[in-house]
Amino acid sequence: MSPADLAVDGVTLTAGAHRLVEDVCLTARPGEVVGLVGPNGSGKSSLLRAVYRVLRPDTGRVLLDGTDTRTLPARRLARTVAAVVQDQVAEFDLTVREVVAMGRTPHKRLLDGDTAEDAALIGAALAAVDARGLAGRPFDRLSGGERQRVLIARALAQQPSLLVLDEPTNHLDVRHQLDVLATLRRLPATVLVALHDLNLAAYYCDRLYVLRAGRVTATGPPAEVLTPHLLADVYGVTAEVTIHPRTGAPHITYLPPAPTGGHPVP
C-alpha cells in the first residue's frame, strides 16, 4: 500500500455537554510524520479516536485519500489504518508472536493460516521493536514496556497506509523510545502521533499541531512552533529553545519557576 493522504476537516467532538474537540482541521501528507502535542486534556486522544473511527464526529469529516472514513467498509479501513492507543486492554492468552500475527488478520480470509510472507512480516515487525527474543513468551507476563513494543509490532505487521499512535513511547526506556520513533520515520506510511515529550516531537516530526482546550492553537514545522512564547502560553512553563548543534532540531530546556519567597535560586 502507498502512504495515505489524511485530512481532518472541521471535526468537532462532544461528550454530553462537554466539548472534547472543536472545529479541528489537520492534514498529514503521504509519508509525513505529523505530531500532536498539547497539555493533558487538550483533546489529542479524542481527535485520534475520530481518525481511527472509534468516535464519530458531531460535525466535520475525516478523509483518507479523499474518501470519508465513515463510508469505508470495516475490513478496508482495517487494511488501511492501524492504531496503537494508550492503556489498551490487552490481556491476551497468547504468545507474543501470536499477538503480532493478529496484525495480519485484515489481509486474510476466515481460517487462513500464515503464509511465508506473513511469517517474514511478523519477524520483521518484531525485529523493528527489538522484540524477537520475546516471540515465544506469554504476552500477559510481559512488563509494560515490553507489551507496548509488542503492540507497536502488531501495528507494523498490519502494513497500514496510515499509522495512528497515542503516546507510543509511554513505558519505554530511553533506548526503545528512540528506536521506535526512528522506525516510524522509516515506514512507508503516513504517521500521526501524539507525544508528550516535546524534544522527541521536535526531532522526529515533520510538522506539529498544538492543541489547547480542544482547538488547534499553532501548526507548522517544529522550529516555527516550539517557541518560548508558545510554551509559556500553552504549557505555562518558562523555557529556552535553541537549535541543537548535532541534530539541527529545536532543543527545549525547561527552567524552574521563579522563587516566591525565601532565598533566591543560585
GIQUIMO-V403855 format. One record per pair of residues at least 4 apart in sequence whose C-alpha atoms are under 8 Angstrom apart, sorted by the first residue. I is the first residue (numbers start at 1). GAP is how many residues later the second one is. D is the distance in whole Angstrom. If there is no record, write none. Layout:
# GIQUIMO-V403855
I;GAP;D
I;GAP;D
This chain:
# GIQUIMO-V403855
1;158;8
1;159;7
1;160;6
2;28;8
2;159;6
2;186;7
2;187;7
3;27;5
3;28;5
3;157;8
3;158;4
3;159;6
3;185;6
3;186;4
3;187;5
4;25;7
4;26;5
4;27;7
4;60;6
4;61;6
4;157;5
4;158;6
4;185;7
4;186;6
5;22;8
5;23;6
5;24;5
5;25;5
5;58;8
5;59;6
5;60;5
5;61;8
5;185;7
6;20;8
6;21;6
6;22;5
6;23;6
6;24;8
6;56;7
6;57;6
6;58;5
6;59;6
6;60;8
6;156;8
7;18;7
7;19;6
7;20;4
7;21;7
7;55;6
7;56;5
7;57;7
7;59;8
8;16;7
8;17;5
8;18;5
8;19;6
8;43;8
8;52;8
8;53;6
8;54;5
8;55;6
9;14;8
9;15;7
9;16;5
9;17;7
9;51;5
9;52;5
9;53;6
9;54;8
10;12;8
10;13;4
10;14;5
10;15;5
10;49;7
10;50;5
10;51;7
11;10;7
11;11;6
11;12;5
11;13;5
11;14;7
11;46;6
11;47;7
11;48;6
11;49;4
11;50;6
11;51;8
12;7;8
12;8;7
12;9;5
12;10;4
12;11;5
12;12;7
12;45;6
12;46;6
12;47;5
12;48;6
13;6;6
13;7;5
13;8;5
13;9;7
13;33;8
13;34;8
13;42;8
13;43;8
13;44;5
13;45;5
13;46;7
14;4;6
14;5;4
14;6;5
14;7;7
14;44;7
15;4;6
15;5;7
19;195;7
20;22;8
20;23;6
20;26;7
20;193;8
20;194;6
21;22;6
21;25;7
21;26;7
21;192;8
21;193;4
21;194;6
22;192;6
22;193;6
23;36;8
23;37;7
23;192;7
24;190;8
24;191;6
24;192;6
25;191;8
26;183;8
28;4;6
28;5;7
28;6;6
28;162;7
28;163;8
28;164;7
29;161;7
30;159;7
30;160;5
31;156;8
31;157;6
31;158;5
31;159;4
31;160;7
32;157;8
32;158;5
32;159;6
32;173;8
32;174;6
33;151;8
33;152;7
33;157;6
33;158;5
33;159;6
33;160;7
33;171;7
33;172;5
33;173;5
33;174;7
34;157;6
34;158;5
34;159;6
34;171;5
34;172;6
34;173;5
34;174;6
34;175;8
35;157;6
35;158;5
35;159;6
35;160;7
35;166;6
35;170;6
35;171;8
35;172;6
35;173;5
35;174;6
36;8;6
36;156;7
36;157;6
36;158;4
36;159;6
36;172;6
36;173;5
36;174;6
36;175;7
37;7;7
37;157;6
37;158;6
37;159;6
37;161;7
37;171;7
37;172;6
37;173;5
37;174;6
38;4;6
38;6;7
38;158;7
38;172;5
38;173;5
38;174;6
38;196;7
38;197;8
39;157;8
39;172;8
39;173;7
39;195;7
39;196;6
41;172;7
42;169;6
42;170;5
42;171;5
42;172;5
42;173;8
43;4;6
43;168;7
43;169;7
43;170;7
43;171;5
43;172;8
44;4;6
44;150;7
44;167;7
44;170;8
45;4;6
45;121;7
45;149;8
46;4;6
46;9;8
47;4;6
48;4;6
48;116;7
48;117;8
48;118;7
49;4;6
49;5;5
49;6;5
50;4;6
50;5;5
50;6;6
50;7;7
50;12;8
51;11;6
51;113;8
52;29;7
52;30;8
52;31;7
52;112;7
53;16;7
53;17;8
57;4;7
61;7;6
61;8;8
62;6;6
62;7;6
62;8;8
63;4;5
63;5;4
63;6;6
64;4;6
64;5;6
67;4;7
67;5;8
68;4;7
69;8;7
72;4;6
72;5;6
73;4;6
74;4;6
75;4;6
75;31;6
76;4;6
76;30;8
77;4;6
78;4;7
78;28;6
79;27;6
79;28;7
79;79;7
79;80;8
79;81;6
79;82;8
80;79;8
80;80;5
80;81;5
80;82;6
81;79;5
81;80;6
81;81;5
81;82;6
81;83;7
82;73;5
82;74;8
82;76;7
82;78;6
82;80;7
82;81;5
82;82;6
83;72;7
83;80;6
83;81;5
83;82;6
84;4;8
84;67;7
84;68;6
84;71;7
84;80;6
84;81;5
84;82;6
84;84;7
85;80;6
85;81;5
85;82;7
85;83;7
86;80;6
86;81;6
86;82;8
90;50;8
91;48;8
91;49;6
92;7;8
92;47;6
92;48;6
93;45;7
93;46;7
93;47;7
94;4;6
94;5;6
94;44;6
94;45;6
94;46;8
95;4;6
95;40;7
95;41;6
95;42;5
95;43;4
95;44;5
96;4;6
96;38;6
96;39;5
96;40;6
96;41;6
96;42;6
96;43;5
96;54;7
97;4;6
97;25;7
97;37;8
97;38;5
97;39;6
98;4;7
99;4;8
99;40;8
99;51;8
99;52;8
99;55;7
100;4;8
100;22;6
100;25;8
100;26;8
100;50;7
100;51;7
100;53;6
100;54;4
100;55;8
100;57;7
101;4;7
101;17;8
101;21;6
101;53;7
101;56;7
102;52;7
103;51;5
103;52;6
103;53;7
103;54;5
103;55;4
104;4;7
104;14;7
104;53;6
104;54;5
105;4;8
105;53;8
106;52;8
107;51;8
108;4;6
114;4;6
114;5;7
115;4;6
116;4;6
117;4;6
118;4;6
119;4;6
120;4;6
121;4;6
121;36;6
122;4;6
122;31;8
122;32;8
122;35;6
123;4;6
123;9;7
124;4;6
124;33;8
125;4;7
125;28;5
125;29;7
125;31;6
125;32;6
126;4;6
126;5;5
126;6;5
126;9;8
126;24;7
126;27;6
127;4;6
127;5;5
128;25;7
128;51;8
128;52;8
128;55;7
129;20;6
129;21;7
129;23;8
129;24;6
129;47;7
129;50;7
129;51;6
129;54;8
130;19;8
131;4;7
131;15;8
131;18;7
131;19;7
137;4;8
137;5;8
138;4;7
139;8;7
142;4;6
142;5;6
143;4;6
144;4;6
144;27;6
145;4;6
145;25;8
145;26;5
145;27;5
145;28;7
146;4;6
146;26;8
147;4;6
148;4;6
148;20;7
148;22;8
148;23;7
148;24;8
149;4;6
149;23;8
150;4;6
151;4;6
152;4;6
152;16;8
153;4;6
154;4;7
155;4;7
155;5;8
155;8;8
156;4;7
160;29;7
161;27;8
161;28;5
161;29;6
162;27;6
162;28;5
162;29;6
162;30;8
163;26;7
163;27;6
163;28;5
163;29;6
164;27;6
164;28;5
164;29;6
165;26;8
165;27;6
165;28;5
165;29;6
166;27;6
166;28;5
166;29;7
167;26;7
167;27;5
167;28;5
167;29;7
168;25;8
168;26;8
168;27;8
169;7;8
169;8;5
169;11;8
169;26;8
172;4;6
172;5;6
173;4;6
174;4;6
175;4;6
176;4;6
177;4;6
178;4;6
179;4;6
180;4;6
181;4;6
181;23;7
182;4;7
182;22;7
183;4;6
184;7;7
185;19;7
195;5;8
195;6;6
196;5;8
197;4;6
198;4;6
198;54;8
199;4;6
199;51;7
199;52;6
199;53;6
200;4;6
201;4;5
201;7;8
201;21;8
202;20;5
202;21;7
202;24;8
202;47;6
202;48;6
202;49;7
203;19;8
203;44;8
203;46;5
203;47;7
205;17;7
206;15;6
206;16;7
207;12;7
207;13;5
207;14;4
207;15;6
208;11;5
208;12;6
208;13;6
208;14;6
208;17;7
209;7;7
209;8;8
209;9;6
209;10;4
209;11;7
210;6;6
210;7;6
210;8;5
210;9;6
211;4;5
211;5;5
211;6;6
211;7;7
212;4;6
212;5;6
212;22;7
218;7;7
219;6;6
220;4;6
220;5;6
221;4;6
222;4;6
222;27;8
222;28;7
223;4;8
223;26;7
223;27;6
225;5;7
226;4;6
226;5;7
226;15;7
226;24;8
227;4;6
227;14;6
228;4;6
228;10;7
228;11;6
228;12;6
228;13;6
229;4;6
230;4;6
230;5;8
231;4;5
231;5;6
231;6;6
231;7;7
231;8;7
232;4;4
232;5;5
232;6;6
232;7;8
233;4;8
237;17;7
237;18;8
237;20;8
238;16;6
238;17;6
238;18;7
238;19;7
239;13;7
239;14;6
239;15;4
239;16;5
240;12;6
240;13;5
240;14;7
240;15;7
241;9;6
241;10;6
241;11;5
241;12;6
242;8;6
242;9;5
242;10;7
243;5;6
243;6;6
243;7;5
243;8;6
244;4;5
244;5;6
244;6;6
244;7;6
258;7;8
259;4;8
259;5;6
259;6;7
